[in-house]
Amino acid sequence: MAPQLRFPWLTAAASTAGSSLSRLGRAARLRGARVSVPRMATTAAVRIPDAQAQVPLYFLPSGPQIFIHEGARQRLERRLETAFGGPVQLGVTDNRRRMVTQTRVRGRLRVRVNMMFLGAEPRILDALVAYVVHGDRDASQVIGEFISGNTHRIRASRRATVKLQAQGHVHDLAEIFAQLNDTYFGGSIGDVLITWGRRTSPAAKQRRTIKLGSYSASERLIRVHPVLDAEWVPRYFVSYIVFHELLHHVMPEVRVGGRTLIHPPEFASREREFRFHDRALAWEHKHIDRLLRAR
């Protein structure tokens, strides 16, 4: 078995989301430790280690693909090619254990990185390239600290504080989630929760705005507004709202020119791949007043 490239300060990581904050504390205390990075092997993995599991993750040439910022992926791939001096094949994953893996086959570098890196600042990307291509020790320290500070993108950093209720009076969110996951994401999305939001008491004045769905990265939780759990709301529209929030999970925000973009152009492009996209927007436009009045 090829040796594993690991970050020593993450060895205390556990698998439960509820203990992630304490893990961050332990990781921070160990950041000053020297990092010993072994030579890159045929199969290497940077991972959040499980002391009991040392199985390398091989690059898979085919299989389900998650939705990503293609422009950001291509830019990172070009940076790797420049440093490597040869062809590079870059894949982006939602893997929760191995953050970076690389193999070299017949002069081609194949790399898989967690999607969190697509929104990273240039300093982090420089370190990532130096680590993957050259096995740079200082770069490994920078990458490890970046991963420690972004564990909420790997797993829930805190438990959901609400009672989860996916089965509604009319629409079953769990069923809708499973169908979307299989149809648009190849079944690759795991560890994401979904629930109907809480119903509120009628207000004296009509709403002026309404948030029909939301995604909490720290809880890995999708909330859908309960006004949509009604017979007059079509299933395809509820599916559209859930699909939109799933995109927020697999397409983290990116920084462009010093600005953070929550809905970059590629997000809108991916959103249009939903089968009933135009129909859903038309329905929303037609029924927005009723949605604002509903409780």
N, C-alpha and C positions, 0 to 999 in steps of 0.2 A: 504493500500500500504506500502510495506517495505521501511524504510528510505534509502536515497541515500548517499553513501560515495562520497564526492566531494572535489576537491581542490579549496579552496577559492580564490586563486590568479588567477584562470582562469575564474572567473565569468564574466569578461568583454569581453569574446570571442564572436566574431560575426561569421556569416556563410559565409561571402564573402571572397574569397581568397585575394583580393586586399588590405584588411585591416589587414592582418596577421602580418606584420612587426610592426605596431603600437600596436597590441595586445601583441606582445612579449615585447615591451618596458614597457607596463603597468604591465605585469606579473613580469618582473624583479624588478620593484619598490616595489612589494608586497611580494617578497620572504622572507623578514625578519619577516613577520607576523607569529604569533603563529597559529598552525594548530590544529583545534579541530576535532578529528576523532571519530565518534560515533561507538558504538559497532557493529560488523558484524551482519547483519541480514540474514534472509533466502535467500533473493535476494538482492545483493549489486552491485553497479556499480561505478567505477571510471571513470569520464567522462569529456569531454570538455562541460560544461553545457550550455544549452539554458534556460534562465530564464523562458521562457514560456512553456517549455516541461520537465516534470518530470516522464516520463514513464519508468519503469525499463525494462532492457533487460534480458530476461530469456535465460538460456542455451538451445540451440536447439540440441537434440540428433542426428538429421540427417539434411541433406540439402546440398547445394552446398559447396564444399570445395575448397579453394584457394590453389595454389601451394606454399609450404613452404619448409624451410630447415628442413627435418624430423629429421636429427641427432641433430640439435640444439633444436628442440621441445622436443625430447625425453630426452635430458640432463636436460632441465628445468623441465620437468615433474618429473624426478627422484629427483631433488632437492626439489620440492614441497612435494613429497611423504615422503622423509626423515624428513622434518620439520613437516609435518602433522601427521605422524605416521599411515597412512592408505592409501587406494587407492585414486589416483588422476586421473582425466580425463582432459587433457589440450587440448583446441582448439585454433587455431590461426586465426585471422580475419583481415579484412581490414576496420573494422568499423571506421568511422570518428568522432564519438562522445564519445562512451564509450571505454576507453582504456583497462580497466581491469574489469571483472565481475566475481563473484564467487557465487556458491550456494552449500549447503551441504544437501545431500539427503541420509538418511539411512547409515550414516557413510562414505559416499563417497564425496570427494571434487571435484566439477566440476568448472573449471576455463577457462575463455576465455581472451586472451590478444591480443593486436594489434601486428602485425608482426614486428614492430620496435624493440620490446624487444628481438627478436632472435639474433640480432647483438650487443646487449648491453654488456658492460664490466662487469666483475664479481661483482664489487661493486654495480652496478645497479640491477643485478639479485638477490644479497643477500637482497637488500632493497625490491625488489618485493616480494620475498618469505616471508620476515618478515611482510610485509604489508598484504598480502593475508591471511596468516595463523594466524597471531597474531594481526592484526590491529594496528601495531606499528606506533606511531605518527611521530617519527623521520624518519622512512622509507617512510611515505607518503610524507614528504617534499622532500626527495631525488627523489622519483618517479615523483612528480610534476615538479621539475626542469628539469628532463630528458625529460618529455613530452614537456615542453615549448621550449626546445632546439632542438626538433625534429619535429616541426609542419610541416616542409616541407614534412614529410612522411605521414602526415595526410591529408593535403590539399596543394594545390599549394601556395607557399610562395610569389610568384610574378606572375603577369599576363604574358601570352605569348606575346612576343614583335613582333611576325611575323604574317602576315596575313595567316590565316589557309585556306588551300586548299586541301581537302581530295579527291575531284573528279578529277581524272587525265584524260588525253586524252584516255587512254586505261584501266587503273585499278582504281577502286573506293576503296580507303583505308577505308572509313567508313563502307562499306559493308564487306570488309575483316575483319576489327576489330570486327564487330558485330558477324560474323560467328565464329571467333576464341573464342570470349568471351563466346558464348553459348556452343560451342563444348568442350572446354578444361577447362573453368573456371566456368561453371555453371551459367553464366550471372552475376557473383559476382563483376566484375570490373566496377566501375563507376568513373566519374570525371576524366577521362584520355582523353586527346586530341590527335589528330593525324593529320599530314599534310605532303604534299610533300615538300621537301626542295627546295631552290632556284636554278635555273639553272645558271651556271657560264659561262663566256665567254671562248672560246677556248684558251688554253694555247699553248705557242710555243713548249713545250716539253710534252711528254706523262706522265700521272700520274704514279707514282711508287706504290702508295697505294690508297685505296678508302674505305671510311666508308659508308656502304650501309644503315645503320640505327643507330639511337641514341635515348636515353631516358634521359630527363631532369626531375629529381625528383622535383626540385624547381618549375617548371612550370607544372609538370605532363603531359609532352608533348612528343610524339613520332614523330620523323622526319625520313622520308624515302627519300633516294637519288633519284632525278628525273631521273637518267639514267635507273631506273627500270620501268618507265612508258613508256614502248615501247612494240610493238606487238611481238617482238622476245623474250621478257622475259615472261616466263609462270607465271600464277597466283599463282601456288603452291609455286614458289620461293619467290614472294613478300609476300605471307602469312607466309612463314618461317621467313623472316626478321622481320615482325611485331610480330610474336609469340616470337621470341628471345627478342625483346624489352619489350614485355608484361611480360616476366619472370623477367626482371630487376625491373619492378614495384612491382610485388608480392613477389620477393625474394631479399630483401635488402642485401647489402654486409655484410659479417661477418668477425669478427676478430678471427684469430687462431694463437696462439703463437706470438702475437704482430704484425702479418701481416694482412692487409686487403685484403680479397679475393673477387674479383668482380665476378669471375666465379669459385666457388668452385666445387668439384666433383659432388655434388648433382644437381647443375645447369645443368651440362652436362647430367646427368641422366634424369632430367625433360625435357630437350630439345629434347631428343631422343623419347619422347612420341608423338612428332609431327608426324602425319601420313606419311608425305613425307620427313622425315628428311634425310635419306640416298640419296634419289633421288635429293633433293635440293642441298646437298653438292657436289654430282657428277656433277650437272649442273653448279654450281659455278666454280668448278675446270676446267671444259671444256671451259667455256666462260669468264674466268677472264681477258684474254687479251682484249677481245672486251669491257668488262665493263670499263677497264682502259682507253681505247681510246674514249669511248662514252662521249658526252656532253649533 
